[in-house]
Amino acid sequence: MGRGTGTAIDTGIGITEEHRALAHSVRGWLARAAPPGEVRKLLDAEGPAASGARPAHWEALAGQGLTGIHLPEAYGGGGGDLLDLAVVL
């Protein structure tokens, strides 16, 4: 497959069905917990550096263990890897 065709290329990263399911789950949660319109209003009103620009949604994401999904379970993480973290974030 040539470059610049606008189609997906095989990156060799190894995205699995589990990764796709995780991304779908996080996307659904995020749409409910931090609706894009709400986030846009916050950013438009206060800017990205404002104290309210990182609302409780980030804390909720961390509370679900998703920000530590790549850390070893021995340290309180999810036991995943950096690809798992990339899928979440």
C-alpha positions, 0 to 999 in steps of 0.5 A: 500500500503506497503512502498518501493514499488516505488509507490505513497502513499496517503499523505493526503496533498490534492493536487487539480486539481487547484494545478496541473494546477498551477504547470503546468503553472509555469513549462511552464513559467520557461522552457521559462524564465529560460531554464535548460541549461542556468541555468546549464551553469550559475551555472557551470561557477560561482557556486551557491554563485556567484552574477549572480546565482540568475538572473532576473528570480527570480525577474520575478517570484516575479513580477508575485506574485508567491513568495507571493502567500501564503500571505493574499491579505490584505498584497499584497499577493495572498490569498493562503496558504503554499501548494500553495507556495510549488506547485509554488516553 
